[in-house]
Amino acid sequence: MTALTFRLELRRSRVVALWLTVIVLAYGGIIAAMYPILKENSQLLEDYMKILPKELMAAFGMSGTLTDPGVFFSTYIGSFLWPVIAAMGAIILATRPVAADVERGWTDLVLGTPLTRTRSLGAAILAQAIVLALLAVAAAAGVLVVGALVGAEFDAVRFLAASVVFWLFACAIGGVTSFVAALTLSRGVAAGVAAGVLLVMYLMNIVAELQVDLAWLGDIGWSRYLAVTELIDTGAVPWTSVAVFGVVAVAGWVASLVVFRRRDLLP
């Protein structure tokens, strides 16, 4: 019964997974195709970036030389694309099996079977993790495939390792969103809380980069932990990022299972 529910959740996720994967692959491919142009005009690009304040550039994830593979991937994928894709995917997937299904009355059908609440939500969480992993791999795959075609020397192993960090970040969003969804049984509230927290943390990182006295705010936000520049350039694994995202994801999902198991589903 659990396996059947898991397959059902994957099937329900196919449209979201398909379109987000297409977006990620297309964006990554376009950005990778531009990489040779950036390298040819690297000096001009560096002269332009020197005009802008370093703090402002760092606040928006544009620090270092953009022709450097690590900076290139962290900036165009890690800072611009992935936070949006991860938030969209995680919020849609995490709010559906609890909040959305309760609002539609579909949860009663599932719970009318011998399947327990814990196994039902657990199967949905496993499906979330797999779909988010697919999107994270696609974030690197689009850049790697097109990069190889245009002669860019990207390290496939390190780029894919960076996608693991991306995946954990998306799982962290999914874990927190799942918990809020189980607590409120409202898809709108859960989505709003998750999006609001992400936005506030993003703004905190900008303030931390612009104001030296408030640099500690960057340790609270997610931007600093999502940086994969050193991982791609030197192979140094960002264990702090892995631990933070992993703990948040597991804690959120476990808490959602506990809450949903005891939650009164009546309005």
N, C-alpha and C positions, 0 to 999 in steps of 0.2 A: 504493500500500500504506500509506503514511504517513497519507494522508487518511482511509483506511478505519479505521485504528487510532484516529485522532483522533475520528471520528464515533462509534466504539465507546465511547471513554472518556466522551464527552459523554452517550451513552445510559446508560452505567452510573452516571453521576452524577445522573441526573434525579430520583431519589427523594430523595436528600440535598438537592439544590438546591430541590426543591419544598417540602419540609417546613420547611427553614430559611428560605426566602423567606416562607412563610405566617407563621411565627413573627415574623419581622422586621416584616412589613407590619402584622400585628395589633398588636404591641406599639407600633410607631410611631404607628399610628392612634389607639390608646387614649390614649397620652401627649399627642398633638396635640389630641385632644378635650378634654383637661383644661387646656390652655393658657389659655383664656379664664377659667376658674375661678381659676387661679393669678394672673392679672392683676387680677382683681377683689379678690383677697385678698392683694395684694402686700405691703401694709404689715404685715399680721398675720404673713405668712410671714417678712418681714425681721426683725421683732421676735423671732420664735421663733429664727431663725438666729443672732441676736446673743447669745443665751443660751449657745450652744455655742462652745467654743474654735475660733478661726479655723484653727489648725493641724490640728485634728481634721477640720474640714469640708474643708479643702484636701486632706487625706490621702485622702479618699474622693471627690475630684473635685467637691465642692460649694462652690465659691468664687464670690463675686459675687452678683448678683441673679438668681434663677432665672427671672424674667420677661424677662430679656434673652435674645434669640434665640440668641446664641452660647453663653451659659452654659447655657441650657435644653437645647440640642442636645448640647453636650459632656458635660453631666451625665447626662441620662437615656438618651441613645443611646451617646455615646462612652465613658462610664465604666461604665455599668450593663449595657447590652445588647451592644454590638459586640465587646468582648473575648471574651465567651463564644461568640458566634456565629462569629466569625472563627477562634477556636481549634478549635471543633467541626468547622467546614467544612474548614479547612486540614489538620487532623490526619487526618480521615477520607479526604480526597482524596489527600493526599500519601503515606500509608502503604499505600494499596491497590495501585498499579501495580507496586511493587517488593516490599515485604515481604509483604503479604497474598497476592499472586499467587504468589510463590515458595513460601510455606508451603503453599498449596493445590496446587501443581504446575502452575498454569496458564501460568506464564512459559515453560515448556518448549515449549508449543504455539505460542506467539507466536514464539519464537526458532527454531523449526523451519521458519519461512518465510524468504524472502530479506530480511525486515526486520531491520535492525541493532538492537543494544541502544540505541544513542544515539537513533535515530529513534523507537523504541518508547517510551522514557521521555520523549523530547522532546514527542511527541504528547500524552502524559499530562499533562505540565507545562503545555502550552498549554491543555488542557481545564481544569486546575485554575485557571489565571489567569482564564479566561472565567467559570467558575462563581462564583468569588470576586468578580469584578467585578459580576455580576448581584446578588449578595447585598449588596454595598456600595451599589449604586444603590437597591435596595429599602429599605435603611436610611434613606435620605433621602426616597424616594418616599412611603412610608407617612405620614411627618410632613407632607410638602408637600401631599399630596392632601387629607387630613383637615383640615389646617391651613387650607387654602383654603375648605373647607366651613364652618368655624366662624369665619371672618373673621380668622384670624391673619395678620399681615403678615410672612411669611417670604420671604426672598430665595432664589428657586429656584436661581439660578446659583451662589450662594455655598454653599448646602446641598449641591448636587451636586459642587461643588469639594471640599467636605469629605469627600464619599464617595470621592474619589480618594485622599485620605490614608488613609481607612479601608481601601481596597482594597490599598494598598501595605503596610499593616500586616499584613493577612491573607496577602499574598504572602510577606512576610518569615517568617511562621510556616511557611508551606508550603515555602519554600526550605530552612529549617533542618531541618524534619521530613523532607523528601525526602532530604537528605544523611544524616541519622541512619538512616533506613530503608534506604538503599543500603549503608550501612556495616555495619549489624547484621543485615539481612534478617529483622528481627523487628518485627512490627507493634506488639506490646505494649511492647517496649523503646522504639521510636521515639516512640510516643504518650506513654509515661511521661516520657521525657526532655523532650519539647516542653512538655507540661503542667507539669512540674516547674520548668522554666526560666521559664515565664511566671508561675507562682505566686511564685517567689523574687523575680523582678523587681518584681512587684506589691507584695510585702511590703517590698522595698527602698525603694520610693517612699513607702510609708506611714511608714517610719522616717525617711526624709529630710525629710518634712514635719513630723514631730513633734520631731525632734532637729536643731537648727540646726547643730551641729558635724558632723553626718553628711549635710548637705544635698547633698554631692557624689554620694551614692548615687542621687539622682534622675536624674543624667545617664546612669547605666548602665541604668536600667529603661526600659520602653517607655511608661509612663503619660504622662510629660512630653512625649514626642514625638507622642502621639496627640491632644493637646489641639488643638481647632480653633476655639476661642472667637474669637480675633483674626481668623481667616480669615473667619468668618461676620459678625462685627461691623464690621470695617474693610476686609476684602478683602485683607489682607496674607497672602501665600502663605508657609506655613511651610517654606521651602526646606530647612532643616536636617532636618526630619522626612521630607520627600520623599527627601532624599539618603540618610539613615540607613536607612530602610525599603527603599528601592530597591536600595542596595548589598548589604544583607543578603539580600534576595530573590534577586538575580542571582547572588551568590556562592554561596549555598546550592544553587541549582538547577544551576549550572555544576559545582560540586563533586560533586553527586549523579550527574551525567552521566559525569564522569570516573571516579568510584568504581565505578558500576554497569557501565561498559564493561569494567573490568578485574577485577571481582569474581568469585570462584569461587562459583557458585550451589549447589554440592554441600554438603549438611549436614556 
